[in-house]
Amino acid sequence: MNLGVLLVLMSGVCTLVANIIGKEWSLRHAPVLFVLSVLTYFFGSILFLLALKFGGVGVLNAISALLPIVATAVVGIFWYKEIVTTPQMVGLAFGIAAIFLLTIPRHA
C-alpha cells in the first residue's frame, strides 16, 4: 500500500475519533473533550499534509473526505442509534465502494 494512502487512512481515523469525541463533548459539555477533539483534528490534518508528499492530492483528498464521513455515519447508526433512511444507506454504500476503489494500487 502506498505510504500516502496509509497516512490518509490514519488521518481519517483521527477525524473519526475527533468526531466521536466532539459528539461526546456536545452531550456532556466537558471542556477537556472539546480540547481533545480539536487536538485530534489537528493531528489528523498533519497526517494528511504528510500524505501529500507521497500521492496525488485528488485521490488522497477524496479518500480523506469520504472515510470519516462513512465511518462517522456508521458509528452514528450503531453507537448512537441514529436513524438512517434507505436513500442515505445507499449513499453510504456508494461511499464505501468509492473508498475501496480509490485505495486500489495502480498496478492491480
C-alpha positions in Angstrom: 0.0 0.0 0.0 1.2 3.5 -0.9 2.5 5.4 2.1 0.3 8.4 1.1 -2.8 6.2 1.2 -1.7 4.8 4.6 -1.2 8.3 6.1 -4.6 9.4 4.7 -6.3 6.4 6.2 -4.6 7.2 9.6 -5.8 10.8 9.1 -9.3 9.6 8.5 -9.2 7.5 11.7 -8.1 10.6 13.6 -11.0 12.6 12.1 -13.4 9.8 13.1 -12.1 9.8 16.7 -12.3 13.6 16.8 -15.9 13.4 15.6 -16.8 10.9 18.3 -15.0 13.0 21.0 -16.8 16.0 19.6 -20.2 14.3 19.9 -19.4 13.3 23.4 -18.5 16.9 24.2 -21.8 18.0 22.8 -23.6 15.6 25.1 -21.5 16.1 28.3 -20.2 19.7 27.9 -16.8 18.7 29.3 -14.2 21.3 28.2 -11.5 18.6 28.2 -13.4 16.7 25.5 -13.6 19.9 23.4 -9.8 20.4 23.6 -9.1 16.7 22.9 -11.3 16.8 19.9 -9.6 19.9 18.5 -6.1 18.3 19.1 -7.2 15.1 17.4 -8.4 17.0 14.3 -5.1 18.9 14.3 -3.1 15.7 14.4 -5.2 14.2 11.6 -4.6 17.3 9.5 -0.8 16.9 9.9 -1.0 13.3 8.8 -3.0 14.4 5.7 -0.4 17.1 4.9 2.4 14.5 5.2 0.4 12.1 2.9 0.6 14.7 0.1 4.3 14.1 -0.2 3.6 10.5 -1.3 0.5 10.8 -3.5 -1.8 12.9 -5.7 -4.0 15.5 -4.0 -7.1 14.5 -5.9 -7.3 10.8 -4.8 -5.9 11.4 -1.3 -8.3 14.2 -0.7 -11.2 12.1 -1.9 -10.3 9.3 0.5 -9.7 11.8 3.3 -13.2 13.3 2.8 -15.1 10.0 2.3 -13.5 7.9 5.0 -14.5 10.0 8.0 -18.0 10.7 6.6 -18.8 7.0 6.1 -17.1 5.8 9.3 -18.8 8.5 11.4 -22.2 7.7 9.8 -21.7 4.0 10.7 -20.7 5.0 14.3 -23.8 7.2 14.5 -26.1 4.4 13.3 -24.7 1.6 15.6 -23.4 3.5 18.6 -25.7 6.5 18.9 -28.7 4.7 17.4 -29.3 7.4 14.8 -32.0 6.7 12.2 -30.9 6.5 8.5 -33.2 6.4 5.5 -32.9 3.9 2.7 -31.5 6.5 0.2 -29.0 7.5 2.9 -28.0 3.8 3.3 -27.5 3.6 -0.5 -25.3 6.7 -0.4 -23.2 5.2 2.4 -22.8 2.0 0.4 -21.6 4.1 -2.6 -19.2 5.9 -0.2 -17.8 2.6 1.0 -17.4 1.4 -2.6 -15.6 4.6 -3.5 -13.1 4.3 -0.7 -12.4 0.7 -1.8 -11.9 1.7 -5.4 -9.8 4.7 -4.6 -7.4 2.6 -2.5 -6.7 0.0 -5.1 -3.0 0.3 -6.1 -2.2 1.4 -9.7 -0.6 -2.0 -10.5 -3.7 -4.0 -9.8 
